[in-house]
Every structure is written in C-alpha cells, then in structure tokens.
Amino acid sequence: MPRIERSSEAEDFLKSLGFPTICVHDTFTHFDFTTPGRRVLLIGPMGSGKTEFAARVWRDAAIARRKSDRVKALTSTGDLDRRNVFFVRSQIDGVRFTDYPDDALAYRSGYVRCGEKIARIRDSFGLEEVIKDNPGVGTYIIDEASFFDERLAYVVRNYSLEKGCMFVFPTLILNFRRDIFNSTARLMLDIATDVIPLTAYCEHEDCMDSAFYTYRYYQVDGRECPALYFDPLIVVGGDREKDGSLEPNYASRCDRHHYLPGKEYTFFTLKPLGEEAGRGNVEPLLKELENLKGDISRSKLYENLMRRYGDDSDGEKYMDSVRPGFIAEKALCYLFAEQNIIGEPLLHRIVHDLDLDTAYMTKTLSDNRRPVSFEQGYLL
C-alpha cells in the first residue's frame, strides 16, 4: 500500500519557538536518499510541477554527494549509490522542449543539465539496458512512466527489491478523461511505496481553486473547444500553444471547469454502433461517421450534446466541442485502437468509403501504438 508521508516535526519545531496553535503545513524538505528500494510517484495534472520536483531531486543529489564517506554508507547498497541519479525520458516525447539542450531535464520554467546521465528509451527493455550500463547509479527518474509498456512496473519493482535502487516517477496517473491513464499507470499505483501528490491553480481565468485534473482543448477560430471523450488518448506534439484541429492544448483545471463532453454518447451510442458493425451490420456506424464528417448537426453526437447541455449555463462551451475537425476519424480510431471492436479490414473499408483523412489517422494510430498503413487499400 503506498504511503503519503506526514510528520509533526515542523509543528513541534514551531511550538518550541512559542508560536500559538496554528495550521501548520508539511515542510518542503530535502529528498531522502538513505532508504533503499523506494518507488516514488509524483502525481498531479499537467503544470503541477512534477518534473520540476524531479529536477529538485537532481539538485539535492548533487548536494548530498559532497557529504562524507559516512553518508555514502547510508545512501549505498553494494556498488550503487542513490545519490547518483539518472534521468530517463520516452522517445515519443522528443518533440517537447526542443529549445533546450539535448541533455536537459527540462520543465516549464527552466532545466538542469544531466550530462551523460540521461537517456531516451522506447520501452521497458530499454530501461533494463540503461540500468545494466550504469551499475553505480542508485536513483532513476523516469519521466511520464505511463507512456511505457506495462512490463516497466515489474522491471522497476524487481530492481528496487533486488538491488536497492530507488525510482522516482513524475507522471500523469489520470488522463484528460479523468480515467486512470492506462494499465501501466494502474500498475504503477500497485507497486508504489510512496506517493507525493501535487496540484496547481485551476487555469480558468475566473478561478483560484486547486486543480487535480488535466484538461484538453483545441483552439479553433479563437475559441476554446473542449476535447470530446473519444479524442485520441495519446497525441504527440510540442509543448507550446497550438491553434487548429491537429494538436490540442492542455490546462490544469478544477472539477467545475474541467469540461468533458461526449462521454455518455461514447458508451450509449458510439461503442454500440461499433459493436454492431463488428457483427456485420456496418450501415448504422457508416451513417453516423458520415454525419460526423459532413453535417455534424445531423449526427447522434450533436443530438446528445444538445439534449444534455442545451440549457446548461456552460452549454455554449460544451457545444464548441464539435468545432474541431477530424471528429469522424477520432471516433473510428477510438473504436479500433482503444476498444478493439473494429478489425483492420473493416477499418480500411470505412476509411475508403468515407474518404477519411489517412494522414491524420496514420499519425494518431501510430502515436497510440496501433500503426496501420493505408497505402495498399483494403481487402474484405
């Protein structure tokens, strides 16, 4: 069971100075490198400072390495020393922070240089290679661990238990849908020994509440358009503000200002249509996708949104979710890549019949680890 550490030391210290009984918050303290085998999750929405916290771990390690051999005995297990830190990032995350040096542990307001103690890996096998090549490293910071395969959780657990390595994971646990990000994120929760939750201000202009959620939206014609529930789970893009329908923007939001239209439609309409198509009755799904592409006001999605949000005070905001393009493509990608209820031959047929955007679908399916080539047509 992961633990969230709390201590009365700060409160006792302030009382010893003569302070009255007041609300005392947890101290923002140095990082502990003495305990072997820790698996520390840094969780929170985008913009909450997860990677910046990881950079602080890096800086604390540099200070701790100046200590005596007596301290080294406390921070070491065998040949590895937990004050020796290595930063690991996913290869698919390479388009972020392109303005920084290649060896930068970069976050939104700065970076630290890692020198040779940094690597980009594709999967858990790449992590094993990094660990074997660096026998003296005792702490690994693995950025956005949820982007990796499930096996990573067990690689981490085994190395921490057998070798005394410590792992720090600045990562999203919830996706923009407010669901557990994926099965890897769920396994990370299972194997964690420590959890450090971080929050941010809600980035809505009228709000100062704490944000626990990552909100996804598109900027279309100067309007904030919330992403629909079936928007692709992973969209690889740069860490900058974007306009248009190809790449979304992100913000930290509280419960009230985290708009998520289309969830009811996804499970009441889109998924059943996909299941029916998988059983051979393709026409109802084709009709809905055709409307999503050509005249969205005739679609069941538009009907559902109007029924749910037409009289809502934020109804206009929810209805803006249909302004971005590629909605038919997103719906089909969701049924194929995430729900696995549309097979590849049927996928090719629908893309061909409706003349859907194959460039968009190729990139989206590749980003979500279900690559498909549309160059050779389809066979049924």
C-alpha positions as CSV (number, residue, x, y, z in Angstrom):
1,M,0.0,0.0,0.0
2,P,1.6,3.3,-1.0
3,R,2.1,5.8,1.8
4,I,1.8,9.6,1.9
5,E,4.3,10.7,4.4
6,R,3.2,13.3,7.1
7,S,5.3,14.4,10.0
8,S,4.7,16.5,13.1
9,E,8.3,17.7,13.2
10,A,7.5,21.1,11.7
11,E,4.6,21.7,14.1
12,D,6.7,20.7,17.1
13,F,9.5,23.0,15.9
14,L,7.2,26.0,15.6
15,K,5.7,25.3,19.0
16,S,9.1,25.2,20.6
17,L,9.6,28.7,19.2
18,G,6.5,29.9,21.0
19,F,4.1,30.0,18.1
20,P,0.4,29.6,19.1
21,T,-1.7,26.7,17.7
22,I,-2.0,27.4,14.0
23,C,-2.5,25.5,10.8
24,V,1.0,24.0,10.0
25,H,1.6,22.6,6.6
26,D,4.0,19.9,5.7
27,T,7.6,21.1,5.2
28,F,9.0,21.3,1.7
29,T,12.1,19.4,2.6
30,H,15.2,17.8,1.1
31,F,14.9,14.4,-0.6
32,D,15.8,11.2,1.3
33,F,18.4,9.0,-0.4
34,T,19.0,6.7,2.5
35,T,16.1,4.4,2.2
36,P,16.7,1.6,-0.4
37,G,14.0,0.3,-2.7
38,R,11.7,3.2,-2.8
39,R,9.3,3.7,-5.7
40,V,8.1,7.3,-5.5
41,L,5.2,8.5,-7.6
42,L,4.9,12.3,-8.2
43,I,1.4,12.7,-9.4
44,G,-0.7,15.7,-10.5
45,P,-2.1,17.4,-13.5
46,M,-0.1,19.0,-16.3
47,G,1.6,22.1,-14.9
48,S,1.6,21.0,-11.3
49,G,5.4,20.9,-11.1
50,K,6.1,17.1,-11.3
51,T,9.2,17.4,-13.5
52,E,10.3,20.5,-11.6
53,F,10.1,18.4,-8.4
54,A,12.3,15.8,-10.2
55,A,14.8,18.5,-11.0
56,R,14.9,19.3,-7.3
57,V,15.7,15.7,-6.6
58,W,18.6,16.0,-9.0
59,R,19.9,19.1,-7.3
60,D,19.5,17.6,-3.8
61,A,21.6,14.6,-5.0
62,A,24.4,17.0,-6.1
63,I,24.5,18.5,-2.7
64,A,24.3,15.1,-1.0
65,R,27.3,13.8,-3.0
66,R,29.5,16.4,-1.3
67,K,29.0,14.7,2.1
68,S,31.4,12.3,3.7
69,D,32.0,8.6,3.3
70,R,29.9,8.1,6.4
71,V,26.9,9.5,4.4
72,K,27.9,7.3,1.4
73,A,27.4,4.3,3.6
74,L,23.9,5.4,4.4
75,T,23.0,6.0,0.7
76,S,24.6,3.0,-0.9
77,T,23.6,-0.6,-1.4
78,G,26.5,-2.7,-2.7
79,D,28.2,-0.8,-5.6
80,L,25.3,1.6,-6.3
81,D,24.8,4.9,-4.6
82,R,21.3,6.5,-4.5
83,R,22.9,10.0,-4.7
84,N,23.9,9.0,-8.3
85,V,20.9,10.0,-10.3
86,F,20.0,9.1,-14.0
87,F,17.1,10.8,-15.9
88,V,15.1,8.7,-18.4
89,R,12.6,10.0,-20.9
90,S,10.4,8.4,-23.5
91,Q,11.4,8.6,-27.2
92,I,7.9,9.6,-28.2
93,D,8.3,12.7,-26.0
94,G,11.2,14.0,-28.1
95,V,9.2,16.9,-29.7
96,R,8.8,18.6,-26.3
97,F,11.2,21.2,-25.0
98,T,13.1,21.5,-28.3
99,D,14.5,24.8,-27.3
100,Y,16.6,23.2,-24.6
101,P,19.9,21.3,-24.7
102,D,19.8,17.6,-25.6
103,D,20.9,16.7,-22.1
104,A,18.4,18.9,-20.3
105,L,16.0,17.7,-17.6
106,A,13.5,20.4,-18.8
107,Y,10.4,21.7,-17.1
108,R,8.1,24.6,-17.9
109,S,10.2,27.3,-16.1
110,G,13.8,26.0,-16.6
111,Y,16.0,23.0,-16.7
112,V,19.1,21.3,-15.3
113,R,21.9,19.7,-17.3
114,C,22.3,16.0,-16.9
115,G,25.4,15.5,-19.0
116,E,25.8,11.7,-19.8
117,K,23.2,10.8,-17.1
118,I,20.3,11.0,-19.5
119,A,18.7,8.6,-22.0
120,R,15.6,8.3,-24.2
121,I,14.1,4.8,-24.3
122,R,11.3,3.2,-26.2
123,D,10.2,0.6,-23.7
124,S,11.0,-1.4,-20.5
125,F,13.7,-3.4,-22.4
126,G,15.5,0.0,-23.0
127,L,15.3,0.7,-19.3
128,E,16.9,-2.6,-18.5
129,E,19.8,-1.7,-20.8
130,V,20.3,1.6,-19.2
131,I,20.4,0.1,-15.7
132,K,22.9,-2.6,-16.8
133,D,25.1,0.0,-18.4
134,N,25.1,2.2,-15.2
135,P,25.8,-0.2,-12.2
136,G,26.8,2.7,-9.9
137,V,23.5,4.6,-10.4
138,G,21.1,4.3,-7.5
139,T,18.3,6.6,-8.4
140,Y,16.4,6.7,-11.7
141,I,14.0,9.5,-12.5
142,I,11.6,8.1,-15.2
143,D,9.6,10.9,-16.7
144,E,6.0,10.1,-17.8
145,A,6.2,6.4,-16.9
146,S,2.6,5.9,-18.1
147,F,3.9,6.3,-21.7
148,F,5.7,3.0,-21.4
149,D,4.6,-0.7,-21.6
150,E,3.1,-2.5,-18.5
151,R,6.3,-4.6,-18.1
152,L,8.1,-1.4,-16.8
153,A,6.3,-1.7,-13.5
154,Y,7.7,-5.2,-12.8
155,V,11.2,-4.3,-14.1
156,V,11.2,-1.4,-11.6
157,R,9.8,-3.4,-8.7
158,N,12.4,-6.2,-9.2
159,Y,15.4,-3.9,-9.5
160,S,14.3,-1.9,-6.4
161,L,13.9,-5.1,-4.3
162,E,17.0,-6.9,-5.5
163,K,19.4,-4.1,-5.9
164,G,18.1,-1.3,-3.6
165,C,17.6,1.1,-6.5
166,M,15.2,4.0,-6.0
167,F,12.9,5.1,-8.7
168,V,11.1,8.4,-9.0
169,F,8.2,8.8,-11.4
170,P,6.9,12.3,-12.3
171,T,3.9,11.0,-14.2
172,L,0.2,11.5,-15.1
173,I,-2.0,9.0,-13.4
174,L,-5.2,10.4,-14.8
175,N,-5.7,11.2,-18.5
176,F,-7.7,14.1,-19.9
177,R,-10.8,11.9,-19.5
178,R,-10.2,11.8,-15.7
179,D,-9.7,8.0,-16.0
180,I,-6.7,6.1,-14.9
181,F,-4.3,6.9,-17.8
182,N,-3.8,3.3,-18.8
183,S,-2.9,-0.2,-17.5
184,T,0.7,0.9,-16.9
185,A,-0.5,3.8,-14.7
186,R,-2.6,1.3,-12.7
187,L,0.3,-1.0,-12.2
188,M,2.5,2.0,-11.1
189,L,-0.1,2.6,-8.3
190,D,0.1,-1.0,-7.3
191,I,3.9,-1.1,-6.9
192,A,4.5,2.4,-5.5
193,T,5.9,2.7,-2.0
194,D,5.4,6.5,-1.7
195,V,3.0,9.0,-3.3
196,I,3.6,12.7,-3.5
197,P,0.5,14.5,-4.9
198,L,1.0,17.9,-6.5
199,T,-1.7,20.4,-7.5
200,A,-1.8,23.6,-9.4
201,Y,-4.1,26.6,-9.6
202,C,-7.1,26.0,-11.9
203,E,-6.1,27.8,-15.1
204,H,-9.6,29.0,-15.7
205,E,-9.4,32.8,-15.7
206,D,-12.2,33.2,-13.0
207,C,-11.0,30.5,-10.6
208,M,-8.4,30.1,-7.9
209,D,-9.3,26.6,-6.8
210,S,-6.8,23.7,-6.7
211,A,-6.6,21.7,-9.9
212,F,-6.4,18.0,-9.8
213,Y,-7.2,17.3,-13.5
214,T,-5.6,17.8,-16.9
215,Y,-8.0,19.4,-19.3
216,R,-7.6,19.1,-23.1
217,Y,-9.0,21.6,-25.6
218,Y,-8.5,22.8,-29.1
219,Q,-8.1,26.5,-30.1
220,V,-10.3,27.0,-33.1
221,D,-11.1,30.4,-34.5
222,G,-10.1,32.0,-31.2
223,R,-12.5,29.7,-29.2
224,E,-11.7,27.2,-26.5
225,C,-13.2,23.9,-27.7
226,P,-13.2,21.1,-25.2
227,A,-11.9,17.7,-26.4
228,L,-14.6,15.1,-26.8
229,Y,-14.3,12.0,-24.6
230,F,-13.3,9.8,-27.5
231,D,-10.4,12.1,-28.5
232,P,-7.2,10.1,-29.0
233,L,-5.7,9.0,-25.7
234,I,-2.2,10.0,-26.8
235,V,-1.5,13.0,-29.0
236,V,2.3,13.5,-29.5
237,G,3.1,17.2,-30.0
238,G,5.3,20.0,-28.9
239,D,5.0,21.8,-25.5
240,R,3.6,25.1,-26.9
241,E,0.3,26.7,-27.5
242,K,-1.4,25.5,-30.7
243,D,-4.2,26.7,-33.0
244,G,-6.3,24.5,-35.1
245,S,-7.6,20.9,-35.0
246,L,-4.5,18.9,-35.4
247,E,-3.0,19.3,-31.9
248,P,-4.7,20.1,-28.6
249,N,-3.7,22.3,-25.7
250,Y,-3.7,21.4,-22.1
251,A,-4.5,23.2,-18.8
252,S,-4.8,22.3,-15.2
253,R,-8.5,22.6,-14.2
254,C,-10.6,22.0,-11.1
255,D,-13.7,19.8,-11.2
256,R,-16.1,22.6,-12.2
257,H,-14.0,23.9,-15.1
258,H,-12.9,20.5,-16.5
259,Y,-15.3,20.2,-19.4
260,L,-15.6,16.7,-20.8
261,P,-18.4,16.4,-23.4
262,G,-19.3,13.2,-25.2
263,K,-18.8,10.5,-22.5
264,E,-22.4,9.5,-22.4
265,Y,-22.5,9.4,-26.3
266,T,-19.4,7.3,-26.4
267,F,-20.9,4.5,-24.3
268,F,-24.6,4.8,-25.2
269,T,-24.1,5.3,-29.0
270,L,-20.6,5.2,-30.5
271,K,-19.5,1.9,-28.9
272,P,-22.8,0.0,-29.5
273,L,-22.6,1.2,-33.2
274,G,-19.1,-0.2,-33.4
275,E,-20.1,-3.5,-31.8
276,E,-22.9,-3.8,-34.3
277,A,-20.6,-3.1,-37.2
278,G,-18.2,-5.7,-35.8
279,R,-21.0,-8.2,-36.0
280,G,-21.6,-7.4,-39.7
281,N,-24.2,-4.6,-39.7
282,V,-21.9,-1.7,-40.8
283,E,-24.5,0.8,-42.2
284,P,-25.6,2.5,-38.9
285,L,-22.0,3.2,-38.0
286,L,-21.2,4.4,-41.5
287,K,-24.2,6.8,-41.4
288,E,-23.1,8.2,-38.1
289,L,-19.5,8.7,-39.2
290,E,-20.7,10.3,-42.4
291,N,-22.7,12.8,-40.5
292,L,-19.8,13.5,-38.1
293,K,-17.7,14.3,-41.2
294,G,-20.1,16.1,-43.4
295,D,-23.0,17.5,-41.4
296,I,-22.5,17.1,-37.7
297,S,-25.8,18.8,-36.8
298,R,-27.5,15.6,-38.2
299,S,-25.4,13.3,-36.0
300,K,-26.4,11.5,-32.9
301,L,-23.4,13.2,-31.2
302,Y,-24.9,16.6,-31.8
303,E,-28.3,15.5,-30.7
304,N,-26.8,14.1,-27.4
305,L,-24.9,17.3,-26.7
306,M,-27.9,19.5,-27.3
307,R,-30.1,17.3,-25.1
308,R,-27.5,17.3,-22.2
309,Y,-26.1,20.8,-22.4
310,G,-28.5,22.9,-24.4
311,D,-29.9,24.6,-21.3
312,D,-26.7,24.5,-19.2
313,S,-25.0,27.7,-18.2
314,D,-21.9,26.4,-19.9
315,G,-23.8,24.9,-22.8
316,E,-22.1,27.1,-25.4
317,K,-18.7,25.9,-24.2
318,Y,-19.8,22.2,-24.4
319,M,-21.2,22.7,-27.9
320,D,-17.9,24.2,-29.1
321,S,-16.5,20.7,-28.8
322,V,-17.8,19.9,-32.3
323,R,-15.9,22.8,-33.9
324,P,-12.6,21.0,-34.3
325,G,-12.1,18.8,-37.4
326,F,-11.4,15.0,-37.7
327,I,-14.2,14.0,-35.4
328,A,-15.2,11.0,-37.6
329,E,-11.5,10.0,-37.7
330,K,-11.2,10.2,-34.0
331,A,-14.4,8.2,-33.4
332,L,-13.1,5.4,-35.7
333,C,-9.6,5.4,-34.1
334,Y,-11.2,5.1,-30.7
335,L,-13.2,2.0,-31.8
336,F,-10.2,0.4,-33.4
337,A,-7.2,1.3,-31.2
338,E,-8.8,1.5,-27.8
339,Q,-11.9,-0.6,-27.9
340,N,-10.6,-3.3,-30.3
341,I,-14.1,-3.8,-31.7
342,I,-13.3,-2.7,-35.3
343,G,-10.9,-5.0,-37.2
344,E,-8.3,-3.8,-39.6
345,P,-10.1,-4.9,-42.8
346,L,-13.3,-3.1,-41.7
347,L,-11.2,-0.1,-40.7
348,H,-9.7,0.1,-44.2
349,R,-13.2,-0.2,-45.8
350,I,-14.7,2.6,-43.7
351,V,-11.8,4.9,-44.4
352,H,-12.1,4.2,-48.1
353,D,-15.9,4.5,-48.3
354,L,-16.0,7.8,-46.4
355,D,-12.7,9.2,-47.8
356,L,-11.4,9.9,-44.3
357,D,-8.1,11.7,-43.7
358,T,-5.5,8.9,-43.8
359,A,-2.6,11.2,-42.9
360,Y,-4.3,12.2,-39.6
361,M,-5.3,8.6,-38.9
362,T,-1.8,7.2,-39.6
363,K,-0.2,9.5,-37.1
364,T,-2.9,9.1,-34.5
365,L,-2.8,5.3,-34.7
366,S,1.0,5.3,-34.6
367,D,1.1,7.5,-31.5
368,N,-1.3,5.1,-29.8
369,R,0.7,2.0,-30.7
370,R,-1.7,0.6,-33.3
371,P,0.1,1.5,-36.5
372,V,-1.8,0.9,-39.8
373,S,-0.7,1.6,-43.4
374,F,-3.5,2.9,-45.6
375,E,-1.4,2.9,-48.8
376,Q,-2.4,-0.5,-50.1
377,G,-6.1,-0.2,-49.8
378,Y,-8.3,-2.9,-48.2
379,L,-9.5,-6.4,-48.7
380,L,-12.7,-7.9,-47.3
